[in-house]
Amino acid sequence: MSKSNKRIIAALVIFMLLVVTTFIFRVSILKAAGNALISEDMPIKPTVLFVLSGGAFDRANRAYQIYKLGKATHIYCTGSNKCSDLKALGLDVMEGEITARYLAKLGVPDSLVSFLPEGTSTLEEGECIRKFAEKYALTDLAVVSSKFHTSRVRWVLERKLKNSHVKFHVIGAASSEYNEECWWKSENGLIAANNEWIKKIYYGLKY
């Protein structure tokens, strides 16, 4: 047998071993891929809470839980993107405003909820938080977003607040549409994980 044929056979064997190994450990690999998107913690003391736009139902529910625990002194809802689906009902509403309205519906007093009509992306919302923290001399704050969003949120805040003395916490909101522990079993989970990995890679390459 020639050397070239031996190399081809060796390459095929290695490939098959990789395929078999991946199949055997597929659940662990998929779990690890999801866990790599999650980076969250909880504030120890009451602090200012920012809720990022998008996923208003899950994120507002999580913010409400934090409020009920006595950990939110004020809740700011960011995001100036307009919800295209609501246009079908003749409603011209920004995503952050939806979150604020839902928090009011859940029972958070109007005096503790504010809508900040800034930010059309995580990067822009991070900049909005930076400016707000600087303007009001905040030393501690927390940010709520979807669980699969938390790693990228932390990445953005580390860069936006690196020259400040602000301590921040990132709080994850579990999805009501899929289980983060087995995201690959749901179409919504597959879409969420795929989209977040694309954004994570994009942010890492561009910024």
C-alpha positions as a LaTeX table, in Angstrom:
\begin{tabular}{lrrr}
\hline
Residue & $x$ (\AA) & $y$ (\AA) & $z$ (\AA) \\
\hline
Met1 & 0.00 & 0.00 & 0.00 \\
Ser2 & 1.36 & 3.39 & $-0.99$ \\
Lys3 & 2.07 & 6.15 & 1.54 \\
Ser4 & $-0.65$ & 8.36 & 0.04 \\
Asn5 & $-3.27$ & 5.63 & 0.48 \\
Lys6 & $-2.15$ & 5.08 & 4.07 \\
Arg7 & $-2.55$ & 8.80 & 4.75 \\
Ile8 & $-6.06$ & 8.77 & 3.27 \\
Ile9 & $-7.07$ & 5.75 & 5.36 \\
Ala10 & $-5.58$ & 7.32 & 8.51 \\
Ala11 & $-7.45$ & 10.56 & 7.83 \\
Leu12 & $-10.73$ & 8.65 & 7.34 \\
Val13 & $-10.21$ & 6.73 & 10.57 \\
Ile14 & $-9.52$ & 9.93 & 12.50 \\
Phe15 & $-12.59$ & 11.57 & 10.95 \\
Met16 & $-14.81$ & 8.62 & 11.88 \\
Leu17 & $-13.46$ & 8.65 & 15.44 \\
Leu18 & $-14.27$ & 12.34 & 15.71 \\
Val19 & $-17.79$ & 11.74 & 14.40 \\
Val20 & $-18.39$ & 8.86 & 16.81 \\
Thr21 & $-16.92$ & 10.78 & 19.77 \\
Thr22 & $-19.03$ & 13.84 & 18.97 \\
Phe23 & $-22.16$ & 11.70 & 18.76 \\
Ile24 & $-21.46$ & 9.96 & 22.07 \\
Phe25 & $-20.80$ & 13.21 & 23.91 \\
Arg26 & $-23.28$ & 15.32 & 21.94 \\
Val27 & $-25.44$ & 16.23 & 24.94 \\
Ser28 & $-22.44$ & 17.39 & 26.99 \\
Ile29 & $-21.11$ & 19.38 & 24.01 \\
Leu30 & $-24.47$ & 21.06 & 23.40 \\
Lys31 & $-24.88$ & 21.89 & 27.09 \\
Ala32 & $-21.39$ & 23.40 & 27.15 \\
Ala33 & $-22.22$ & 25.50 & 24.08 \\
Gly34 & $-25.26$ & 26.91 & 25.88 \\
Asn35 & $-23.49$ & 27.43 & 29.20 \\
Ala36 & $-20.76$ & 29.40 & 27.43 \\
Leu37 & $-23.40$ & 32.02 & 26.61 \\
Ile38 & $-24.40$ & 32.47 & 30.25 \\
Ser39 & $-22.53$ & 34.67 & 32.73 \\
Glu40 & $-24.68$ & 35.99 & 35.57 \\
Asp41 & $-24.56$ & 37.05 & 39.20 \\
Met42 & $-26.78$ & 38.76 & 41.74 \\
Pro43 & $-26.32$ & 42.08 & 43.54 \\
Ile44 & $-25.75$ & 41.73 & 47.29 \\
Lys45 & $-27.44$ & 45.00 & 48.20 \\
Pro46 & $-30.25$ & 47.07 & 46.61 \\
Thr47 & $-29.09$ & 48.82 & 43.47 \\
Val48 & $-30.23$ & 50.58 & 40.32 \\
Leu49 & $-31.58$ & 48.06 & 37.81 \\
Phe50 & $-31.42$ & 48.39 & 34.02 \\
Val51 & $-33.57$ & 46.11 & 31.85 \\
Leu52 & $-32.34$ & 45.78 & 28.28 \\
Ser53 & $-34.82$ & 45.87 & 25.41 \\
Gly54 & $-36.22$ & 42.81 & 23.68 \\
Gly55 & $-37.87$ & 39.84 & 25.35 \\
Ala56 & $-39.97$ & 42.17 & 27.48 \\
Phe57 & $-42.06$ & 39.38 & 29.03 \\
Asp58 & $-39.16$ & 37.33 & 30.40 \\
Arg59 & $-36.88$ & 40.24 & 31.27 \\
Ala60 & $-39.59$ & 42.26 & 32.99 \\
Asn61 & $-40.70$ & 39.21 & 34.98 \\
Arg62 & $-37.11$ & 38.72 & 36.17 \\
Ala63 & $-36.79$ & 42.40 & 37.04 \\
Tyr64 & $-40.01$ & 42.14 & 39.00 \\
Gln65 & $-38.58$ & 39.21 & 40.98 \\
Ile66 & $-35.52$ & 41.30 & 41.82 \\
Tyr67 & $-37.78$ & 44.17 & 42.88 \\
Lys68 & $-39.81$ & 41.85 & 45.14 \\
Leu69 & $-36.57$ & 40.69 & 46.76 \\
Gly70 & $-35.88$ & 44.32 & 47.65 \\
Lys71 & $-32.80$ & 44.47 & 45.40 \\
Ala72 & $-33.98$ & 47.24 & 43.01 \\
Thr73 & $-34.00$ & 50.88 & 44.10 \\
His74 & $-35.16$ & 51.98 & 40.64 \\
Ile75 & $-35.75$ & 50.21 & 37.33 \\
Tyr76 & $-34.73$ & 51.77 & 34.02 \\
Cys77 & $-35.93$ & 50.19 & 30.78 \\
Thr78 & $-33.69$ & 50.92 & 27.81 \\
Gly79 & $-34.19$ & 50.48 & 24.07 \\
Ser80 & $-35.45$ & 52.67 & 21.23 \\
Asn81 & $-36.20$ & 49.94 & 18.68 \\
Lys82 & $-39.85$ & 49.89 & 17.70 \\
Cys83 & $-41.76$ & 46.61 & 17.86 \\
Ser84 & $-42.72$ & 45.89 & 14.26 \\
Asp85 & $-45.45$ & 43.38 & 15.21 \\
Leu86 & $-47.37$ & 46.03 & 17.14 \\
Lys87 & $-47.52$ & 48.21 & 14.04 \\
Ala88 & $-50.13$ & 45.78 & 12.73 \\
Leu89 & $-52.36$ & 47.01 & 15.58 \\
Gly90 & $-51.57$ & 50.63 & 14.87 \\
Leu91 & $-49.27$ & 50.92 & 17.88 \\
Asp92 & $-45.99$ & 52.78 & 17.51 \\
Val93 & $-44.22$ & 51.66 & 20.67 \\
Met94 & $-40.53$ & 51.29 & 21.54 \\
Glu95 & $-39.30$ & 48.03 & 23.07 \\
Gly96 & $-38.12$ & 49.68 & 26.28 \\
Glu97 & $-41.53$ & 51.27 & 26.69 \\
Ile98 & $-43.18$ & 47.84 & 26.43 \\
Thr99 & $-40.98$ & 46.58 & 29.24 \\
Ala100 & $-41.84$ & 49.60 & 31.41 \\
Arg101 & $-45.55$ & 49.17 & 30.80 \\
Tyr102 & $-45.42$ & 45.50 & 31.68 \\
Leu103 & $-43.55$ & 46.22 & 34.92 \\
Ala104 & $-46.31$ & 48.66 & 35.84 \\
Lys105 & $-48.88$ & 45.97 & 35.06 \\
Leu106 & $-47.01$ & 43.55 & 37.34 \\
Gly107 & $-47.35$ & 46.02 & 40.18 \\
Val108 & $-44.12$ & 48.01 & 40.30 \\
Pro109 & $-44.99$ & 51.62 & 41.27 \\
Asp110 & $-44.69$ & 54.19 & 38.49 \\
Ser111 & $-42.30$ & 56.16 & 40.68 \\
Leu112 & $-39.79$ & 53.30 & 40.53 \\
Val113 & $-39.89$ & 52.67 & 36.76 \\
Ser114 & $-38.44$ & 54.88 & 34.03 \\
Phe115 & $-38.17$ & 54.44 & 30.28 \\
Leu116 & $-34.88$ & 55.46 & 28.64 \\
Pro117 & $-35.53$ & 55.75 & 24.87 \\
Glu118 & $-31.93$ & 55.04 & 23.89 \\
Gly119 & $-30.13$ & 52.12 & 22.25 \\
Thr120 & $-30.89$ & 49.96 & 19.24 \\
Ser121 & $-28.27$ & 47.31 & 20.09 \\
Thr122 & $-26.53$ & 45.85 & 23.13 \\
Leu123 & $-23.52$ & 48.04 & 22.40 \\
Glu124 & $-25.62$ & 51.20 & 22.26 \\
Glu125 & $-27.54$ & 50.27 & 25.39 \\
Gly126 & $-24.21$ & 49.67 & 27.14 \\
Glu127 & $-23.16$ & 53.17 & 26.13 \\
Cys128 & $-26.47$ & 54.52 & 27.42 \\
Ile129 & $-25.81$ & 52.87 & 30.78 \\
Arg130 & $-22.27$ & 54.25 & 30.86 \\
Lys131 & $-23.47$ & 57.81 & 30.27 \\
Phe132 & $-26.22$ & 57.45 & 32.84 \\
Ala133 & $-23.82$ & 56.05 & 35.45 \\
Glu134 & $-21.41$ & 58.90 & 34.79 \\
Lys135 & $-24.11$ & 61.58 & 34.90 \\
Tyr136 & $-25.57$ & 60.40 & 38.21 \\
Ala137 & $-22.29$ & 59.19 & 39.74 \\
Leu138 & $-23.48$ & 55.62 & 40.19 \\
Thr139 & $-21.07$ & 53.23 & 41.88 \\
Asp140 & $-23.18$ & 50.10 & 41.64 \\
Leu141 & $-25.78$ & 48.86 & 39.16 \\
Ala142 & $-27.33$ & 45.69 & 37.77 \\
Val143 & $-28.47$ & 44.77 & 34.27 \\
Val144 & $-31.19$ & 42.27 & 33.36 \\
Ser145 & $-31.23$ & 40.46 & 30.04 \\
Ser146 & $-32.01$ & 36.99 & 28.68 \\
Lys147 & $-29.79$ & 34.20 & 30.05 \\
Phe148 & $-28.20$ & 33.46 & 26.67 \\
His149 & $-27.49$ & 37.18 & 26.33 \\
Thr150 & $-25.63$ & 37.60 & 29.62 \\
Ser151 & $-22.11$ & 36.67 & 28.48 \\
Arg152 & $-22.18$ & 39.27 & 25.70 \\
Val153 & $-23.76$ & 41.87 & 28.01 \\
Arg154 & $-20.92$ & 41.36 & 30.48 \\
Trp155 & $-18.39$ & 41.65 & 27.64 \\
Val156 & $-19.93$ & 45.00 & 26.57 \\
Leu157 & $-20.15$ & 46.42 & 30.11 \\
Glu158 & $-16.56$ & 45.44 & 30.92 \\
Arg159 & $-15.45$ & 47.61 & 28.03 \\
Lys160 & $-17.89$ & 50.46 & 28.55 \\
Leu161 & $-17.23$ & 50.77 & 32.30 \\
Lys162 & $-13.55$ & 49.80 & 32.41 \\
Asn163 & $-12.39$ & 53.35 & 33.18 \\
Ser164 & $-14.99$ & 53.95 & 35.87 \\
His165 & $-15.43$ & 52.85 & 39.47 \\
Val166 & $-18.84$ & 51.34 & 38.77 \\
Lys167 & $-19.43$ & 47.81 & 40.01 \\
Phe168 & $-21.98$ & 46.00 & 37.87 \\
His169 & $-23.95$ & 42.77 & 38.04 \\
Val170 & $-25.52$ & 40.85 & 35.16 \\
Ile171 & $-28.78$ & 39.03 & 35.90 \\
Gly172 & $-30.19$ & 36.43 & 33.54 \\
Ala173 & $-33.87$ & 35.99 & 32.73 \\
Ala174 & $-34.86$ & 32.43 & 31.88 \\
Ser175 & $-36.80$ & 32.01 & 28.64 \\
Ser176 & $-40.48$ & 31.14 & 28.74 \\
Glu177 & $-40.20$ & 29.62 & 25.26 \\
Tyr178 & $-37.43$ & 27.05 & 25.79 \\
Asn179 & $-35.24$ & 25.49 & 28.48 \\
Glu180 & $-31.65$ & 26.75 & 28.45 \\
Glu181 & $-30.50$ & 23.39 & 29.87 \\
Cys182 & $-31.70$ & 21.53 & 26.77 \\
Trp183 & $-32.05$ & 24.34 & 24.23 \\
Trp184 & $-31.43$ & 22.05 & 21.23 \\
Lys185 & $-34.76$ & 20.27 & 21.79 \\
Ser186 & $-36.74$ & 23.39 & 20.87 \\
Glu187 & $-36.86$ & 25.35 & 17.63 \\
Asn188 & $-36.90$ & 28.60 & 19.62 \\
Gly189 & $-33.92$ & 27.38 & 21.62 \\
Leu190 & $-32.00$ & 26.48 & 18.49 \\
Ile191 & $-32.67$ & 29.91 & 17.00 \\
Ala192 & $-31.74$ & 31.73 & 20.22 \\
Ala193 & $-28.46$ & 29.87 & 20.73 \\
Asn194 & $-27.49$ & 30.15 & 17.07 \\
Asn195 & $-28.26$ & 33.88 & 16.92 \\
Glu196 & $-26.39$ & 34.60 & 20.13 \\
Trp197 & $-23.27$ & 32.70 & 19.04 \\
Ile198 & $-23.26$ & 34.64 & 15.75 \\
Lys199 & $-23.58$ & 37.94 & 17.65 \\
Lys200 & $-20.93$ & 36.90 & 20.17 \\
Ile201 & $-18.46$ & 36.09 & 17.40 \\
Tyr202 & $-19.39$ & 39.27 & 15.50 \\
Tyr203 & $-18.82$ & 41.46 & 18.56 \\
Gly204 & $-15.52$ & 39.76 & 19.28 \\
Leu205 & $-14.26$ & 40.30 & 15.73 \\
Lys206 & $-15.57$ & 43.84 & 15.20 \\
Tyr207 & $-15.15$ & 45.44 & 18.62 \\
\hline
\end{tabular}
